[in-house]
Amino acid sequence: MDQSEFGQFVAALWERQGWQTQVKRDDGRVFVAVQRPSTGEEGLLWAYAGDGEVGGQQVQQFAKLCQQYEVGESAIVTTGRVSDHARKVSEGTGVDLLDSEGIATVLERKGWTDLAEQYGGDGGGADSSGGSGGGDGDSPVDRLRALAGRAKATVGGALGGSVPTKPALAVAVVAAVLAAGVLAGVPLPFLGGGGAVSAESVSPPNSTSTLRVSWNAEVVDEIDPNRSDGRAYYPPDGEQFVLVAMRVNNTGEAAAPVKEEGFRLRVDGETYAHQPLRDHDGFMDFTMSPGTFYAGWTVFSVPEGAGGTLTYDPNVSDTPVAVEFVHDSTIPVNETEL
């Protein structure tokens, strides 16, 4: 897997465990923020597909980064090598470590080997279920184990012994894969928990109808409404997308017009309209009858690292409407499923 694929793989692995995830790229590195919907607990993953070594300094720096973002639990998962010093540091910082052997073990114990096949390819046509090539070590999980074996041989030979693995995923929040380098100034805002993004209800005195909007939001680096068409949308340099998923109910007694252009995001005193996407639209403008329900999404492009306040312009239509916003962390934040 390349960096992007491995980031998606790690995110998918944590989604299987009940976490919501968001993938963020920063200066060639891939991070994944995770959140437990039931508790709002948040965590951080740094995904790196490579054969470099994770050392004690990287563990210390990652631990400080997690403290900076008030992430109580953390782990490092790598497809490369993990030094003995890194393992000693991890014991003192509470950062768990998981290598390729550990990943393969988890996938097999949980019965999730399809994730390796989905993101790691099929080994040039090999049948990992036991057919032709199934016993030749060509499945994605076999290749994970082979990579772990090569890493152990390299490090074990240098240190005069084998490198232990930690095969169980911690009940902890995160997995991360570290590249070499210094962790400094990495902007990783956590959205979706009602913290960095809030909402402000509106109730104009002349409104004749009421909409209840349940919402959830996340920062994303791309918008890909159709995974099969090979097309994705990216924010301009220095900006980020804020994706907002909404479930709208007309709780009033009169018909209520709802328009995507009415939704706004206030950031540092400026108001941003939704970001139009050519050939794709996640929200349909129409008039809702009393008691009806509609699900849709919209996206804003705002300065990187910024939070904001979601609101609605009640005068966007001839009929003013009151809008009550209710944050719901169980709503999946993506552009393909609501």
N, C-alpha and C positions, 0 to 999 in steps of 0.2 A: 504494500500500500504506500502511496505517496502521503505527504503531510495532510492534505485535505481529506483523503479517503480515511486515513487513520483517525483524524479528528471526528469524522462522522461515525466511524466504527466505535470509538470510545463513547460517544454520545448515545449511540444505539444500545451499547452494553448497559449504560446506566438507566436508560429508559426502560429496559427489560426489568430493572429492579424498582421501578415505580417513580423515578425522578423525571422532572421536566428539565429539558436541556436547551442551551443556546450556544452555538459555535461562533467564536470570534477570532478573526485573524489579525495579527499585529506584527508588522515588520518581519514577515516571513514565518512567524510562529503561530501555532494554532492552539487556542484555549477553548475550554468548554465550561460554562457556568451551569451549575445544576441546582435545582430547588426541589424540596419535598413538598408537594401540594398540600398535604394534610397538616403540616406544621409550619411551613414557610421557611424551614431550615435550608441554608444555602451552602454551596461548596464550589470549589474551583478545580478544574482539570487543565493540565498543560499537555497537549498531545504532540508527540514528536516521533516520527517513524525514521529511525536511523540506527546506526551501529556504534555511536559514540558512547563514552562512559559517563555515567552520572556519579559525581563525586560529592564529598561531604559539604563543600562550599555551595553547590547547587541546592542541596537539601536545606541548608541554613537559609539561603536566600529565598527559597520557595516558602519556607515556614514564615519568614518575615512578611512576605507578600500576603499570605493567608491571614496573618494577624492584622495587616493593614486594612484588609477588607472584612475583618471580623468574621472570618471563616473558622469555626471551631474545630472542624475535622478535616484532614487532608491525607492524600496518598500520592505516591509517585509510581507510575507504571511506565516501563520502558521496553522497547524492543532491542535495546542495546545492552551495554554492560553496566553493572552496579558495583561500585567499589566497596570494600569492607569498611572503609572510613564512612561512606555514605550510610551504611547500615547502622553503624554505631551512632552517627549523628541522628538518624531517624528515631532511635530509641529515646533520645533526649528531647526531641522536638515534637514527638507524636505524629510525625509524617510516616505513613505506611508505605512500603515498597512492594511493587509487583513487577516481575519481569515476564519475558515471553513464555517461559515454562509455566509460570503462574497463570497467565492469561489462558493458555491452552488447557490447563487443569480446570479452571473455572468453566470454560465453555463446555468441556466434556461432562463435568459433574452436573451442570445445570441443564444439559441437553441443548445448548445454544450454539452448536457448531455451525448452524446455518449462517450466523453472523460473519464468521470467518470466510465462509464460501461466498456470501453476498458482497463483502467489501474486499476480500483478498483474491477473488478470482477462483477458477476451477482447476488450476494447475495444468492448463493446456489440454483440457478435455478429460482429465482423470476423474474417476468416479470415487468420491470419498466415502460413499455409502457401502463399499465393498465390492464393486464391480471391477471392470478392467482398470488396473493401475491402483486399486484401493489399498493394496498391500505394499506399494512401492514408495511410500512416504511422500506422495504427491499432493495430498489434500492440504488445504490451507492450515489446518491445525498441525499436520505433520511438519509443514514448513516452519511454523512457529516454534515447534520443539527443536527442529534442526538449527534454527537461528539461535535459540537459547543454548544449545549444545556448543555451537561454535564460540559464543560469547564466554561460556564457562571455561572452555578449553584455553582461550586466550588469557583470561584473567587468572584462572587457576594456575596456569603455567608460570605466570609472572609472580604470583604470590605464594606459590608452593602448595596450593590447596584448592579445593573447589569452592564455588560461591553458592551459599545457601539461597533457597528461594522461599517466598512466602506465598503459598498457593491459594490462600483464602482471601476473597475480597472482604475488606473490613466493612462493618456496618456503617462505617464512616461515610462522609458525604462525597468524597471526590477521588478521582484517579487523575494522575498527571504524568506526562512524559516530558522529560527535560532535555533540551539541547544544551550544548556547551555555551557559556556566556554568562553575562551578569543580568540579573533581574533588576531593572531600574526603570521607574516611571512608566510601567505598563498600565494603560488605561483600561480598566475592566469594570465598568458600571454594572450593577445588578439591577435589572428591571424585572417586573412581573410580580414582585412581592408587595406592591403597593408602597414602596419606599421611594425610589428615584422617580417613578411616575405616579402621579396622583390624579385625581379627577375632581372637578367642581361642577355640581349640579346647577341648573339654571331654571328659574321659574318667573318668567315675565308676568306682570300683573294682567296683561291682556290676553294671556294664552287661553285657548279653549280646549286643548287636548294635552295628554301627558304620555311620555314614553319612559319606560324603565330600561336602562341600558346596563346590562351586566358585561364587564369587560376584563381583559387581562392583557398585559403588554410585555414585550421583550425587545432588547436591542439585537439586531441581526445584521450580518455583513452582506447578505444577499437576499433577493426575493426570487423564488423559483416556483411560480404557480403550476407549471407543468413539467414534471420531472423527466418526461420522455421527449420533449421537443428540443433539448440541447440549448435552451435560451434561459438566461438569468439576468437579473438587474442588480446593479451595484451603485452604492452612493458615491457622490463626488469625493475627491480627496479632502480630508479634514472633516468629513461628515459621517454620520451613521444613520441607519434606518431604525426607526422605532415602529415595530409592527404591533398593531392593536386589533385583537379579536373581540368581536362584540356579539351579544345576543340581545335583540331588541324586542320588547313587549309593549304593545299599546294597552296601557292599564287604565286609560280614560274612557269616557263615554262617547267620544266623538272621533271621527276619522282624523288621522294625524299624518301630515306629510313628513317624510324623512329623506334627507339628502346627504350624500357623502361630503359635499363641500361645507356642510354645517359643522362638521367635526374639526376642531382646531387643537393645536398643541402650543401652549405658552411656555417659552423657554427664555429665561433671563430678561423678561420684559418685552420680548418679541413674540408675535403670534404667527405660527406656521400653519399654512393650509396643507391638505393632504398632497402627497406626491403622486401625480398621475403616472401610470405605466402604459407604454404603448402596447396595444393589442391585449391588455389584461386589465380587469377591474374586479376587485374583491367585494364591491358593494354596489347594490342596485338601488337607484332612487325610485321611490314610489310612495303612494299614500296607503297607510296601514289602517285597516278597519279595527274597531274596538275588539280586544281579546285576541288579536293575531300576534304571531311570532315570526321573527326573521333573524337569521345568522349571517354575518358577513365580516369582512376585515378591511382595514385601511392602513396606510403606511405614511409616515412622515420622515423627511430627510432633515436632520438637525445637526448642529455642531457636535463633533465627537466628544464623548464624555459628559454630555449635558443630560440632565433630567428634564422634566416638564410636567405641565398640568393639562390634562385632557378636559376639554369643555365643548360646548355646542353653541353656535350662534342662532338664537331663537328667531331671528329676523331674516334667515336665509330664504324663507318662503313667505308668501303673502299671509299665510295663517301661522301666527306665532305659536310655538309649541314649548311646553315645559319638559325638561329632560332630567331624570334622576339617574345618576351614575352609581353603580354598585360594583365594587371590585370583587372578582371571583377568581381565585387562584387555580381552580380546577378546570377552567376553560383552556383547552390546548391552544397555544399561540403558534400558529403556522398558517401558511397561505394555501394549504391543500385540504385541510380537514377542520371542520367546526362542529 
